[in-house]
Amino acid sequence: MEELDTSKAHVARVYDYWLGGKDNFEADRAYGDELERRVPAIRVAARMNRLFLGRAVRFLTAEARVRQFLDIGTGLPTANNTHQVAQLIAPASRIVYTDNDPLVLVHARALLTSSAEGRTAYIAADVREPATILGAPELTATLDLREPVAVLLIAVLHLVTDDAVAYPAIRSIVDAMPSGSYLALSHATGDFWPAEQVEAANATNRAHNVDFRFRTRAEFARFFEGLELVEPGIVPVAEWRSDGGPIPERRDANIWAAVARKG
Ligand SMILES: C[S@@+](CC[C@H](N)C(=O)[O-])C[C@H]1O[C@@H](n2cnc3c(N)ncnc32)[C@H](O)[C@@H]1O
């Protein structure tokens, strides 16, 4: 677990700031504003990503009929958190949340409370140490790993910059899940932007000591190796099962998204 350090921007709080939340500090707002000057679409991207989270959880609950979720990189609680979306459709849904930000821990324990029929639990852990998550008593007490689980890492893996850590971590988590489980991911990319804009964003991240990495579509696809992508496959985040309506500013939301099933 990381220490609570409000002098340095932290992504959970910056994301909260872009979404209009109040759980953020001066360093988060300074970084958030600077990045927005260089990448004007950043708030749109954050909102589009959050809407994808809702659509993915609705699909997983209503269509794929999954009743168990492992939501890694939960973020600060905001509207339409995973358990609220899932339990509206299937009240007995069980959700395990995981994040490595100590501020998320404090808020999540207070706010991520389950329906009476279902269950929620919280693990303070880092996805770079998957054994800690998989071995946590909160996980084994909440999820039955003989039944399908939807593993979510929504807007998280661009913060796990080392490929030698990121790919094996996801692999070991998916390996621990039974067949019929799902993996839902979204990930920031520079694919839609000119190289200067990618470099400007990278420079801002470096200046604020934010460990962040864009991945290409091919690098994103690697996380799903061995799994079956569900329709519509890998698409810009705003386009994933957007119900055919108009998609405003879709190219501005520089995030790839996909959901896949373990056969
Ligand atoms: C941009 S927020 C996304 C929140 C939520 N998943 C969503 O899409 O609305 C990223 C979250 O991932 C968490 N995070 C970053 N690195 C992590 C790591 N190595 N292990 C676990 N959580 C991490 C951050 O603390 C933050 O809460």
The ligand as an ORCA input file, in Angstrom:
! r2SCAN-3c Opt
* xyz 0 1
  C      -8.509      6.459    -13.178
  S      -9.007      5.601    -11.720
  C     -10.280      4.546    -12.368
  C     -11.393      4.251    -11.376
  C     -12.497      3.322    -11.894
  N     -11.959      2.015    -12.224
  C     -13.188      3.906    -13.090
  O     -12.816      3.563    -14.213
  O     -14.083      4.745    -12.939
  C      -7.652      4.444    -11.475
  C      -7.662      3.760    -10.125
  O      -6.677      2.714    -10.116
  C      -5.981      2.741     -8.878
  N      -4.658      2.140     -9.073
  C      -3.599      2.671     -9.718
  N      -2.564      1.829     -9.716
  C      -2.980      0.728     -9.049
  C      -2.342     -0.496     -8.688
  N      -1.070     -0.727     -9.047
  N      -3.047     -1.413     -7.989
  C      -4.342     -1.159     -7.633
  N      -4.988     -0.025     -7.942
  C      -4.321      0.912     -8.640
  C      -5.923      4.214     -8.528
  O      -5.694      4.413     -7.143
  C      -7.290      4.680     -8.971
  O      -8.241      4.567     -7.953
*
